[in-house]
Amino acid sequence: MRHRLIFVAGIAVGYVLGARAGRERYEQLREKARQLAENPAVRNTVESAAQNGRQAASRAAHAVTERVGDRLPPVVGERLRAVKGGRSAEEEDWGTTNT
């Protein structure tokens, strides 16, 4: 019960502080976030991290295939073959959204 009260109190304090900051501060934060997302250094870092993630997924797929082999469900086996086959990021849709 004590944890719930602390949680509810935290929500109340956050709401009050957020309401005091108002729409203007929200717009300032939103603009800063947009500028950060458009920064070339940030974009390069994100792309590098995505590439490293794809490489790690490929290595993991290889390790899983070696250990488990034919015991995988067909859908998983197809995905592993796609990753091992070196499909490009556009053809592969793991971890991507269209939003």
C-alpha distances in whole Angstrom, upper triangle without the diagonal:
4,5,5,6,9,10,11,12,14,16,17,18,20,21,23,24,26,27,29,30,32,34,37,34,33,37,38,35,36,40,39,37,40,43,41,41,45,45,48,47,43,45,47,44,42,45,45,42,42,46,44,42,44,46,43,43,46,46,43,45,48,46,45,48,50,47,46,49,50,47,45,44,47,45,44,47,48,46,47,50,50,48,51,53,53,52,51,48,49,50,47,44,41,38,40,39,41,39
4,5,5,6,9,10,11,12,14,15,17,18,20,21,23,24,26,27,29,30,33,35,33,32,36,36,33,35,38,37,36,39,41,39,40,43,44,47,45,42,43,46,42,41,44,44,41,42,45,44,41,44,46,43,43,46,46,43,45,48,46,45,48,50,48,47,50,51,48,46,46,49,46,45,48,49,47,47,51,50,48,51,54,53,52,51,48,50,51,47,44,42,39,40,40,42,39
4,5,5,6,9,10,10,12,14,15,16,18,20,21,22,24,26,27,29,31,33,30,29,33,33,31,32,35,34,33,36,38,36,36,40,41,43,42,38,40,42,39,37,40,41,37,38,41,40,37,40,42,39,39,43,43,40,42,45,43,42,45,47,44,44,47,48,45,43,43,45,43,41,45,46,43,44,47,47,45,47,50,49,48,48,44,46,47,44,41,38,35,36,36,38,36
4,5,5,6,8,10,11,12,14,15,16,18,20,21,22,24,26,27,29,32,29,28,32,32,30,31,35,34,32,35,38,36,36,40,41,43,42,38,40,42,39,37,41,41,38,38,42,41,38,41,43,40,40,43,44,41,42,46,44,42,46,48,45,44,47,48,45,43,42,45,42,41,45,46,43,44,48,47,45,48,50,49,48,48,44,45,46,43,40,37,34,36,35,37,34
4,5,5,6,8,10,10,12,14,15,16,18,20,21,23,24,26,28,31,28,28,31,32,30,31,35,34,33,36,38,36,37,41,41,44,43,40,41,44,41,39,42,43,40,41,44,43,40,43,45,43,42,46,46,44,46,49,47,46,49,51,49,48,51,52,49,47,46,48,46,44,48,49,46,47,51,50,48,51,53,52,51,50,47,48,49,46,43,40,37,38,37,39,36
4,6,5,6,9,10,10,12,14,15,16,18,20,21,22,24,27,29,26,26,29,30,27,29,32,31,30,33,35,34,34,38,39,41,40,37,39,41,38,36,40,40,37,38,42,40,38,41,43,41,40,44,44,42,44,47,45,44,47,49,47,47,50,51,48,46,45,48,45,44,47,48,45,46,49,48,46,49,52,50,49,48,45,46,47,44,41,39,35,37,36,38,35
4,5,5,6,9,10,11,12,14,15,16,18,20,21,23,25,27,25,23,27,28,25,26,30,29,28,31,33,31,32,35,36,39,38,34,36,38,36,34,37,38,35,35,39,38,35,38,40,38,38,41,42,39,41,44,43,42,45,47,45,44,47,48,45,43,42,45,42,40,44,45,42,43,46,45,43,46,48,47,46,45,41,43,44,41,38,35,32,33,32,34,32
4,5,5,6,9,10,11,12,14,15,16,18,20,21,23,26,24,23,27,27,25,26,30,30,28,31,34,32,33,36,37,40,39,36,38,40,38,36,39,40,37,37,41,40,38,41,43,41,40,44,45,42,44,47,46,44,48,50,48,47,50,51,48,45,44,47,44,42,46,47,44,45,48,47,45,48,51,49,48,47,43,44,46,43,39,37,34,35,33,35,32
4,5,5,6,9,10,11,12,14,15,17,18,20,23,25,23,22,26,27,25,26,30,29,28,31,33,32,33,36,37,40,39,36,38,41,38,36,40,41,38,39,42,41,39,42,44,42,42,46,46,44,46,49,48,46,50,52,50,49,52,53,51,48,47,49,47,45,49,49,46,47,51,49,47,50,53,51,50,49,45,46,48,45,42,39,36,37,35,37,34
4,5,5,6,8,10,11,12,14,15,16,18,21,23,20,20,23,24,21,23,27,26,25,28,30,29,29,33,34,37,36,32,34,37,34,33,36,37,34,35,39,38,36,39,41,39,39,42,43,41,43,46,45,44,47,49,47,47,50,51,48,46,45,47,44,43,46,47,43,44,48,46,44,47,50,48,47,45,42,43,44,42,39,36,33,34,33,34,31
4,6,5,6,9,10,10,12,14,15,16,19,21,19,18,21,22,20,21,25,25,23,26,29,28,28,32,33,36,35,32,33,36,34,32,35,37,34,34,38,37,35,38,41,39,38,42,43,41,42,46,45,43,47,49,47,47,49,50,48,45,44,46,43,42,45,45,42,43,47,45,43,46,49,47,45,44,40,41,43,40,37,35,31,32,30,32,29
4,5,5,6,9,10,10,12,14,15,18,21,19,18,22,23,21,23,26,26,25,28,30,30,31,34,35,38,38,34,36,39,37,35,38,40,37,38,41,41,39,42,44,42,42,46,46,44,46,49,48,47,50,53,51,50,53,54,51,49,48,49,46,45,49,49,46,47,50,49,47,50,52,50,49,47,44,44,46,44,40,38,35,35,34,35,31
4,5,5,6,8,10,11,12,14,17,19,17,17,21,21,19,22,25,24,24,27,29,28,29,32,33,37,36,33,35,38,35,34,37,39,36,37,41,40,38,41,44,42,42,45,46,44,46,49,48,48,51,53,51,51,53,55,52,50,49,51,47,46,50,50,46,48,51,49,47,50,52,50,49,47,43,44,46,44,41,39,35,36,34,35,32
4,6,5,6,8,10,11,12,15,17,14,14,18,18,16,18,21,21,20,23,25,25,26,29,30,33,32,29,31,34,32,30,34,35,33,33,37,37,35,38,40,39,39,42,43,41,43,46,46,45,48,50,49,48,51,52,50,47,46,48,45,43,47,47,43,45,48,46,44,47,49,47,45,44,40,41,43,40,37,35,32,32,30,32,28
4,6,5,6,9,10,11,13,16,14,13,17,18,17,18,21,22,21,24,26,26,27,30,31,34,34,31,32,36,34,32,35,37,35,35,39,39,37,39,42,41,40,44,45,43,45,48,48,47,50,52,51,50,52,53,51,48,47,49,45,44,48,47,44,46,49,47,45,48,50,48,46,45,41,41,43,41,38,36,33,33,31,31,28
4,5,5,6,9,10,13,15,14,14,18,19,18,20,22,23,23,25,27,27,29,31,32,36,36,33,35,38,36,34,38,39,37,38,42,41,40,42,45,44,44,47,48,46,48,51,51,50,53,55,54,54,56,57,55,52,51,52,49,48,51,51,48,49,52,50,48,52,53,51,50,48,44,44,47,44,41,40,36,36,34,35,31
4,5,5,6,9,12,13,11,12,16,16,15,17,20,20,20,23,25,24,26,29,29,33,33,30,32,35,33,32,35,37,35,36,39,39,38,41,43,42,42,45,46,45,47,50,50,49,52,54,53,53,55,56,54,51,51,52,48,47,51,50,47,48,51,49,47,50,52,50,48,46,42,43,45,43,40,39,35,35,33,34,30
4,5,5,6,9,11,9,9,13,13,12,14,17,17,17,20,22,22,23,26,27,31,31,28,29,33,31,30,33,35,33,33,37,37,36,38,41,40,40,43,45,43,45,48,48,47,50,52,51,51,53,54,52,49,48,49,46,45,48,48,44,46,49,46,44,48,49,47,45,43,39,40,42,40,37,36,32,32,30,30,27
4,5,5,8,11,10,10,13,15,14,16,19,19,20,22,24,25,26,28,30,33,33,31,32,36,34,33,36,38,36,36,40,40,39,41,44,43,43,46,48,46,48,51,51,50,53,55,55,54,56,57,55,52,51,52,48,47,51,50,47,49,51,49,47,51,52,50,48,46,42,42,44,43,39,38,35,34,32,32,28
4,5,9,10,9,11,14,14,15,17,19,19,20,23,24,25,27,29,30,34,34,31,33,36,35,34,37,39,37,38,42,42,40,43,46,45,45,48,50,48,50,53,53,52,55,57,57,56,58,60,58,54,54,55,51,50,53,53,49,51,54,51,49,53,54,52,50,48,44,44,47,45,42,41,37,36,35,35,31
4,7,7,6,7,10,11,11,13,15,16,17,19,21,21,23,25,26,30,30,27,29,33,31,30,34,36,34,35,38,39,38,40,43,42,42,46,47,46,47,51,51,50,53,55,55,54,56,58,56,53,52,53,49,48,51,51,47,49,51,49,47,50,51,49,47,45,41,41,44,42,39,38,35,34,32,32,28
4,6,6,7,9,10,11,13,15,16,17,19,21,22,23,25,26,30,31,28,30,33,32,31,34,36,35,35,39,40,38,41,43,43,43,46,48,46,48,51,51,51,53,56,55,55,57,58,56,53,52,52,49,48,51,50,47,49,51,48,47,50,51,49,47,44,40,40,43,42,39,38,35,33,31,31,27
4,6,5,6,9,10,10,12,14,15,16,18,20,21,23,24,28,29,27,28,31,31,29,32,35,33,34,37,38,37,39,42,42,41,45,46,45,47,50,50,50,52,55,54,54,55,56,55,52,50,51,47,46,50,48,45,47,49,47,45,48,49,47,45,42,38,38,41,40,37,36,33,31,29,28,24
4,5,5,6,9,10,11,13,14,15,17,19,20,21,23,27,28,25,27,30,30,29,32,34,33,34,37,38,37,39,42,42,42,45,47,46,48,51,51,51,53,56,56,55,57,58,57,53,52,53,49,48,51,50,46,48,50,47,46,49,50,47,45,42,39,38,41,40,38,37,34,32,30,29,26
4,5,5,6,9,10,11,12,14,15,16,18,20,21,25,25,23,25,28,28,27,30,32,31,31,35,36,35,37,40,39,40,43,44,44,45,48,49,48,51,53,53,53,54,56,55,51,50,51,47,46,49,48,45,46,49,46,44,47,48,45,44,41,37,37,40,39,36,36,32,31,29,29,25
4,5,5,6,9,10,11,12,14,15,16,18,20,24,24,22,23,27,26,25,28,30,29,29,33,33,32,35,37,37,37,40,42,41,42,46,46,45,48,51,50,50,51,53,51,48,47,48,44,43,46,45,41,43,45,43,41,44,45,43,41,38,34,34,37,36,33,33,29,28,26,25,22
4,5,5,6,9,10,10,12,14,15,17,18,22,23,21,22,26,25,24,27,29,29,29,32,33,33,35,37,37,37,40,42,42,43,46,47,46,49,51,51,51,52,54,52,49,48,48,44,44,46,45,42,43,46,43,41,44,45,42,40,37,34,33,36,35,33,33,29,27,25,25,21
4,5,5,6,9,10,11,12,14,16,17,20,21,19,21,24,24,23,26,28,28,28,32,33,32,34,37,37,37,40,42,42,43,46,47,46,49,51,51,51,53,54,53,50,49,49,46,44,47,46,42,44,46,43,41,44,45,42,40,37,34,34,37,36,34,33,30,28,27,26,23
4,5,5,6,9,10,10,12,14,15,19,19,17,19,22,21,20,24,26,25,25,29,30,29,31,34,34,34,37,39,38,40,43,43,43,45,48,48,48,49,51,50,46,46,46,42,41,44,43,39,41,43,40,38,41,42,39,38,35,31,32,35,34,31,30,27,26,24,24,21
4,5,5,6,9,10,11,12,14,18,19,16,17,21,21,19,22,25,24,24,27,28,28,30,32,33,33,36,37,37,38,41,42,42,44,46,47,46,48,49,48,45,44,44,40,39,42,41,37,39,41,38,36,39,40,37,35,33,29,29,32,31,28,28,25,23,21,21,18
4,5,5,6,9,10,11,12,16,17,15,16,20,20,19,22,24,24,24,27,29,29,30,33,33,34,36,38,38,39,42,43,43,45,48,48,48,49,51,50,47,46,46,42,41,44,42,39,40,42,39,37,40,41,38,36,33,29,29,33,32,30,30,26,24,23,22,19
4,5,5,6,9,10,11,14,15,13,15,18,18,17,20,22,22,23,26,27,27,29,31,32,32,35,37,37,38,41,42,42,44,46,47,47,48,50,49,46,45,46,42,41,43,42,38,39,41,38,36,39,40,37,35,32,29,29,33,32,30,29,26,24,23,23,20
4,5,5,6,9,10,14,14,11,13,16,16,15,18,20,19,20,23,24,24,26,28,28,29,32,33,33,35,37,38,38,41,43,43,43,44,46,45,42,42,42,38,37,39,38,34,36,38,35,33,36,37,34,32,29,26,26,29,28,26,26,22,21,20,20,17
4,5,5,6,9,12,14,11,12,15,16,15,17,20,19,20,23,24,24,26,28,29,29,32,34,34,35,38,39,39,41,43,44,44,45,46,46,42,42,42,38,37,39,38,34,36,37,34,32,35,36,33,31,28,24,24,28,27,25,25,22,20,19,18,16
4,5,5,6,10,11,10,11,14,15,15,17,19,20,20,23,24,25,26,29,30,30,33,34,35,36,39,40,40,42,44,45,45,46,48,48,44,44,44,40,39,41,40,36,37,39,36,34,36,37,34,32,29,25,26,29,29,27,27,24,22,22,21,19
4,5,5,9,9,7,9,12,12,12,14,16,16,18,20,21,22,24,26,26,27,30,31,32,33,36,37,37,39,42,42,43,44,46,45,42,42,42,38,37,39,38,34,35,37,34,31,34,35,31,30,27,24,25,28,27,25,25,22,21,20,21,19
4,6,8,9,7,7,10,11,10,12,15,15,15,18,19,19,21,24,24,25,27,29,29,31,33,34,35,37,39,40,40,41,43,42,39,39,38,35,34,36,34,31,32,33,30,28,31,32,28,27,24,20,21,24,24,22,22,19,17,17,17,15
4,6,9,7,7,10,12,11,13,15,16,16,19,21,21,23,25,26,27,29,31,31,33,35,36,37,39,41,42,42,43,45,45,41,41,40,37,36,37,36,32,33,35,31,29,32,32,29,27,24,21,21,25,25,23,24,21,19,19,18,17
4,6,5,6,9,10,11,12,14,15,17,18,20,21,23,24,26,27,29,30,31,33,35,36,37,39,41,42,43,43,45,45,42,42,42,38,37,38,37,33,34,35,32,30,33,33,29,28,25,22,23,27,26,25,25,23,21,21,21,20
4,5,5,6,9,10,10,12,14,15,16,18,20,21,22,24,25,27,29,30,31,33,35,36,37,39,41,41,42,44,44,41,41,41,37,36,37,36,32,33,34,31,28,30,31,27,26,23,20,21,25,25,24,24,22,21,22,22,21
4,5,5,6,9,10,10,12,14,15,16,18,20,21,22,24,26,27,28,30,32,33,34,36,38,39,40,41,43,43,40,41,40,37,35,37,36,32,32,33,31,28,30,31,27,26,23,21,22,26,25,25,25,22,21,23,23,22
4,5,5,6,9,10,10,12,14,15,16,18,20,21,22,24,26,27,28,30,31,32,34,36,37,38,39,41,41,38,38,38,35,33,35,34,30,30,32,29,26,29,29,26,25,22,19,21,24,23,22,22,19,18,20,20,19
4,5,5,6,9,10,10,12,14,15,16,18,20,21,23,24,25,27,29,30,31,33,35,36,37,37,39,40,36,36,36,33,31,33,31,28,28,29,26,24,26,27,23,22,19,16,18,21,20,20,20,17,16,17,18,17
4,5,5,6,9,10,10,12,14,15,16,18,20,21,23,24,26,27,29,30,31,33,35,36,36,38,39,36,36,36,33,31,32,31,27,27,28,26,23,25,25,22,21,18,16,18,21,20,20,20,18,17,19,20,20
4,5,5,6,9,10,10,12,14,15,16,18,20,21,22,24,26,27,28,30,32,33,34,35,37,37,34,35,35,32,30,31,30,27,26,28,25,23,24,26,22,22,19,17,19,22,21,20,19,17,17,19,21,20
4,5,5,6,9,10,10,12,14,15,16,18,20,21,22,24,26,26,28,30,31,32,33,35,35,32,32,32,29,27,29,28,24,24,26,23,20,23,24,20,20,17,14,16,19,18,17,16,14,13,15,17,17
4,5,5,6,9,10,11,12,14,15,17,18,20,21,23,24,25,27,29,30,31,31,34,34,31,31,31,28,26,27,26,22,22,24,21,18,20,21,17,17,14,11,14,17,16,15,15,14,13,15,17,17
4,5,5,6,9,10,11,12,14,15,17,18,20,21,23,24,26,27,29,30,30,33,33,31,31,31,28,26,27,26,23,22,23,21,18,20,21,17,17,15,13,16,18,17,17,17,15,15,18,20,21
4,5,5,6,9,10,10,12,14,15,16,18,20,21,22,24,26,27,28,29,31,31,28,29,29,27,24,25,25,21,21,23,20,17,19,21,18,18,16,13,16,19,17,16,15,13,14,17,19,19
4,5,5,6,9,10,10,12,14,15,16,18,20,21,22,24,26,26,27,29,29,26,27,26,24,21,23,22,18,18,20,17,14,17,18,15,15,12,10,13,15,13,13,11,10,10,14,16,17
4,5,5,6,9,10,11,13,14,15,17,19,20,21,23,25,25,26,28,29,26,27,26,24,21,22,21,18,17,18,16,13,15,16,12,13,11,9,13,14,13,14,13,12,13,16,18,20
4,5,5,6,9,10,11,12,14,15,17,18,20,21,23,24,25,27,28,25,26,26,24,21,22,22,18,17,19,17,14,15,17,14,15,14,12,16,17,15,16,14,13,15,18,21,22
4,5,5,6,9,10,10,12,14,15,16,18,20,21,22,23,25,25,22,23,24,21,18,19,19,16,15,17,15,12,14,16,14,14,13,11,15,16,13,13,11,10,12,16,19,20
4,5,5,6,9,10,10,12,14,15,16,18,20,21,21,23,24,21,22,21,19,16,17,17,13,12,14,12,9,11,12,10,10,10,8,12,13,10,11,9,10,12,15,18,20
4,5,5,6,9,10,11,13,14,15,17,19,20,20,23,24,21,23,23,21,18,18,18,15,13,14,13,9,10,12,10,12,11,11,15,15,13,15,13,13,15,19,22,24
4,5,5,6,8,10,11,12,14,15,17,18,19,22,22,20,21,22,20,17,17,18,15,13,15,14,10,11,14,13,14,15,14,17,18,15,16,13,13,16,20,23,24
4,5,5,6,9,10,10,12,14,15,16,17,19,19,17,18,18,16,13,14,14,11,9,12,11,8,9,12,11,12,13,12,16,15,12,13,10,11,14,17,21,23
4,5,5,6,9,10,11,12,14,15,15,18,19,16,18,18,16,13,13,13,11,8,10,9,6,6,9,8,10,12,12,15,15,12,14,12,13,16,20,22,25
4,5,5,6,9,10,11,13,14,15,18,19,17,19,20,19,15,15,16,13,10,12,13,9,8,12,11,14,15,16,19,18,16,17,15,16,19,23,26,28
4,5,5,6,8,10,11,12,13,16,16,14,17,18,17,13,13,15,12,9,12,13,10,10,13,13,15,17,17,20,19,16,17,14,15,18,22,25,27
4,5,5,6,9,10,10,11,13,14,12,14,14,13,10,9,11,9,6,8,10,7,7,11,11,13,15,16,18,17,14,15,13,15,18,21,24,27
4,6,5,6,9,10,10,13,14,13,16,16,16,13,11,13,11,8,9,11,9,7,10,12,14,17,18,21,19,16,18,16,18,21,25,28,30
4,5,5,6,9,10,13,14,13,16,17,17,14,13,15,14,10,12,14,12,11,14,15,18,20,21,24,22,19,21,18,20,23,26,30,32
4,5,5,6,7,11,11,9,12,14,14,11,10,13,12,9,11,14,12,11,15,16,18,20,21,23,22,18,19,17,19,22,25,28,30
4,6,5,5,8,9,8,12,12,13,10,8,11,11,7,9,12,11,10,13,15,17,20,21,23,21,18,20,17,20,23,26,29,32
4,6,6,9,11,11,15,16,17,14,12,15,15,11,12,15,14,12,15,17,20,22,24,26,24,21,23,21,23,26,30,33,35
4,6,9,10,10,14,16,17,14,13,16,16,13,14,18,16,15,18,20,22,25,26,28,26,23,24,22,24,27,30,33,36
4,6,6,7,10,13,14,11,10,14,14,11,13,17,16,15,18,20,22,25,25,28,25,22,23,21,23,26,29,32,34
4,6,7,10,11,13,11,8,12,13,10,11,15,15,13,16,19,20,24,24,27,24,21,23,21,23,26,29,32,35
4,6,8,9,12,11,8,11,13,12,12,16,16,15,17,20,21,25,26,27,24,22,23,22,25,27,30,33,35
4,7,9,12,10,9,13,14,13,14,17,18,17,20,22,23,26,27,29,26,23,24,22,24,27,29,32,35
4,6,8,6,6,10,11,10,12,14,15,15,17,20,20,23,24,25,22,20,20,18,20,23,26,28,31
4,6,5,6,9,10,11,12,15,16,17,18,21,21,23,23,24,21,19,19,17,20,22,24,27,29
4,5,5,6,9,10,11,12,14,15,16,19,18,21,22,22,19,17,18,17,20,22,24,26,29
4,5,5,6,9,10,11,13,14,15,17,16,19,19,19,16,14,14,13,16,18,20,22,25
4,5,5,6,9,10,11,12,14,16,16,18,18,19,17,14,14,12,15,17,20,22,25
4,5,5,6,9,10,10,12,15,15,18,18,20,17,14,15,14,17,20,22,25,27
4,5,5,6,9,10,10,13,12,15,16,17,14,12,13,13,16,18,20,22,25
4,5,5,6,9,10,11,10,13,13,14,12,9,10,9,13,14,17,20,23
4,5,5,6,8,10,11,14,14,16,14,11,13,11,14,17,20,22,25
4,5,5,6,9,9,13,14,16,13,11,14,13,17,18,21,24,27
4,6,5,7,6,10,11,12,9,8,10,10,14,15,18,20,24
4,5,6,6,9,10,12,10,8,10,9,13,14,18,20,23
4,5,8,11,13,15,13,11,14,13,16,18,21,24,27
4,6,9,12,14,11,11,14,14,18,19,22,24,27
4,6,9,11,10,9,13,13,16,17,20,22,25
4,7,8,6,6,10,11,14,14,17,19,22
4,5,5,6,9,11,13,13,16,17,20
4,5,5,7,9,10,9,12,13,16
4,6,7,10,12,10,11,12,15
4,6,10,12,11,13,14,17
4,6,9,9,11,13,16
4,6,5,8,10,13
4,6,9,12,14
4,7,10,12
4,7,9
4,6
4
